[in-house]
Amino acid sequence: MNRRWLIAKPLDGRLSEANFRWTESPVPPLADGQFLVRNRWLSVDPTQALVLRAGDPPGSKAPIGECPWSLAVSEVIESRHPEFSPGNLVHGEMAWEDYTCSDGTGFNPAYRVPDGVPLNWAAGVLGLTGLVAYFGLHEVGRAKSGETFVISGAGGGVGSIASQLAKIEGLRVIGIVGSPAKSDWLVREAGADAAINYRTEDVAGRLNDLCPDGIDIFFDTVGGPTLPIALGRLRNGGRVVLCGITSQYLSDAPAPGPSNLVQLIMVHGRMEGFLGRDFIPRRTEAFEAMVPLLRSGRLKSKEDVRTGLREAPNALARLLAGENVGKQLVQMDEPHVG
Ligand SMILES: NC(=O)c1ccc[n+]([C@@H]2O[C@H](COP(=O)([O-])OP(=O)(O)OC[C@H]3O[C@@H](n4cnc5c(N)ncnc54)[C@H](OP(=O)(O)O)[C@@H]3O)[C@@H](O)[C@H]2O)c1
């Protein structure tokens, strides 16, 4: 039998387990061109909340009765697909269930996990989260040693990796976070130069003190009021990396735009959005750079792990409440046999 969560109620305010319904149903049959996986690790991502919202995209209904999608690291157990064989470990778009039938396509196409890496790394620091951090920093941010790097959501999945990579590259790193636990981890363990708690501190004032010569790169994972503050402090030739807008995912209010875009003109600045999926074909570059760093301990895979499929809704709720430190993951437990 396949244990699954189904969407029971559209999102209205705070997400909780009540938005989902637990079921068991037969393992789905395999069609030509598909492979069947047993899901081993689920990546928990803020955009999963968007699926539960009625009217997003406009006019659509929340997909009641569907199993929520999830990026996952999974083991192929049966295959009628030319590229995936039983025993392969894949990273791809699966769902909150024990077994998923996939054809390997989707917004984030499936790929084989590099040989010999722990599955928790494959789901997080070497999953889409790590690709976003790595290519956001290097390709979009064009990071250079000695520059000043400011990042929002610095204690989360993408943020914890991008902050460390920037520090390893010799940048000065200032992370904006939402809790003392994240501040502590960022400065004491990730080696950031400073952390600003946006819930308790004056972000603009602290940035003035910490970046008297301005910001070279602002890596934005949350959107909202921090963006205009950072824009106003961008140095000549500065870059804004638009990675995500977590602060807007649960909000029905229209997102306020930055009122000071003129600053990009004044400092010859550049603001660029990007999608991690675009870099999946180049993932080996990131793996070759990051695996040795991980193995040597210079790059730490900071993870917040919940155990068991039952925990998936709670893990997503934790993430949206900012309770995770590092990458939020769910390690799957044993499915039923028979
Ligand atoms: N471009 C892409 O292809 C791509 C791919 C993957 C992820 N992303 C985006 O990257 C961002 C980070 O993803 P992640 O998986 O690493 O998640 P994460 O940062 O681990 O978790 C989300 C964090 O956002 C913060 N947050 C929540 N509500 C907030 C609010 N109202 N205002 C400010 N901060 C808030 C919380 O941290 P605090 O405690 O600090 O508030 C929370 O821990 C997301 O926006 C995600 O959609 C983009």
The ligand as a MOL file (V3000), in Angstrom:
LIG
                    3D

  0  0  0     0  0            999 V3000
M  V30 BEGIN CTAB
M  V30 COUNTS 48 52 0 0 0
M  V30 BEGIN ATOM
M  V30 1 N 14.7680 30.6540 -7.8380 0
M  V30 2 C 14.6590 29.3430 -7.6330 0
M  V30 3 O 14.7780 28.5050 -8.5420 0
M  V30 4 C 14.4430 28.8450 -6.2470 0
M  V30 5 C 14.6260 27.4920 -5.9300 0
M  V30 6 C 14.4790 27.0810 -4.6030 0
M  V30 7 C 14.0820 28.0030 -3.6380 0
M  V30 8 N 13.8600 29.2930 -4.0220 0 CHG=1
M  V30 9 C 13.4230 30.2870 -3.0650 0
M  V30 10 O 14.4450 30.5210 -2.1340 0
M  V30 11 C 13.8430 30.9600 -0.9180 0
M  V30 12 C 14.4530 30.1610 0.2330 0
M  V30 13 O 14.0470 28.8020 0.1030 0
M  V30 14 P 14.5100 27.7330 1.1880 0
M  V30 15 O 14.0230 26.4210 0.7090 0
M  V30 16 O 15.9240 27.9250 1.4750 0 CHG=-1
M  V30 17 O 13.6310 28.1500 2.4310 0
M  V30 18 P 14.1580 28.6140 3.8650 0
M  V30 19 O 14.8860 29.8840 3.6970 0
M  V30 20 O 14.8290 27.4640 4.5260 0
M  V30 21 O 12.8050 28.8380 4.6540 0
M  V30 22 C 12.0330 29.9480 4.4660 0
M  V30 23 C 12.4820 31.0360 5.4700 0
M  V30 24 O 11.8930 32.2430 5.0770 0
M  V30 25 C 11.8030 33.0510 6.2120 0
M  V30 26 N 10.4820 33.6810 6.2400 0
M  V30 27 C 9.2870 33.0980 6.3310 0
M  V30 28 N 8.3330 34.0400 6.3310 0
M  V30 29 C 8.9560 35.2240 6.2290 0
M  V30 30 C 8.5250 36.5770 6.1750 0
M  V30 31 N 7.2150 36.8770 6.2090 0
M  V30 32 N 9.4500 37.5500 6.0580 0
M  V30 33 C 10.7450 37.2450 6.0110 0
M  V30 34 N 11.2210 35.9780 6.0650 0
M  V30 35 C 10.3260 34.9920 6.1650 0
M  V30 36 C 11.9880 32.1870 7.4510 0
M  V30 37 O 13.2730 32.4990 7.9770 0
M  V30 38 P 13.4540 33.6570 9.1090 0
M  V30 39 O 13.4020 32.9560 10.4180 0
M  V30 40 O 14.7870 34.2100 8.7810 0
M  V30 41 O 12.3190 34.5990 8.9480 0
M  V30 42 C 11.9900 30.7950 6.8880 0
M  V30 43 O 12.8440 29.9250 7.5980 0
M  V30 44 C 12.3420 30.7590 -1.0800 0
M  V30 45 O 11.7330 31.9940 -1.3950 0
M  V30 46 C 12.2430 29.8180 -2.2340 0
M  V30 47 O 11.0270 29.9320 -2.9240 0
M  V30 48 C 14.0460 29.7260 -5.2790 0
M  V30 END ATOM
M  V30 BEGIN BOND
M  V30 1 1 1 2
M  V30 2 2 2 3
M  V30 3 1 2 4
M  V30 4 1 4 5
M  V30 5 2 4 48
M  V30 6 2 5 6
M  V30 7 1 6 7
M  V30 8 2 7 8
M  V30 9 1 8 9
M  V30 10 1 8 48
M  V30 11 1 9 10
M  V30 12 1 9 46
M  V30 13 1 10 11
M  V30 14 1 11 12
M  V30 15 1 11 44
M  V30 16 1 12 13
M  V30 17 1 13 14
M  V30 18 2 14 15
M  V30 19 1 14 16
M  V30 20 1 14 17
M  V30 21 1 17 18
M  V30 22 2 18 19
M  V30 23 1 18 20
M  V30 24 1 18 21
M  V30 25 1 21 22
M  V30 26 1 22 23
M  V30 27 1 23 24
M  V30 28 1 23 42
M  V30 29 1 24 25
M  V30 30 1 25 26
M  V30 31 1 25 36
M  V30 32 1 26 27
M  V30 33 1 26 35
M  V30 34 2 27 28
M  V30 35 1 28 29
M  V30 36 1 29 30
M  V30 37 2 29 35
M  V30 38 1 30 31
M  V30 39 2 30 32
M  V30 40 1 32 33
M  V30 41 2 33 34
M  V30 42 1 34 35
M  V30 43 1 36 37
M  V30 44 1 36 42
M  V30 45 1 37 38
M  V30 46 2 38 39
M  V30 47 1 38 40
M  V30 48 1 38 41
M  V30 49 1 42 43
M  V30 50 1 44 45
M  V30 51 1 44 46
M  V30 52 1 46 47
M  V30 END BOND
M  V30 END CTAB
M  END
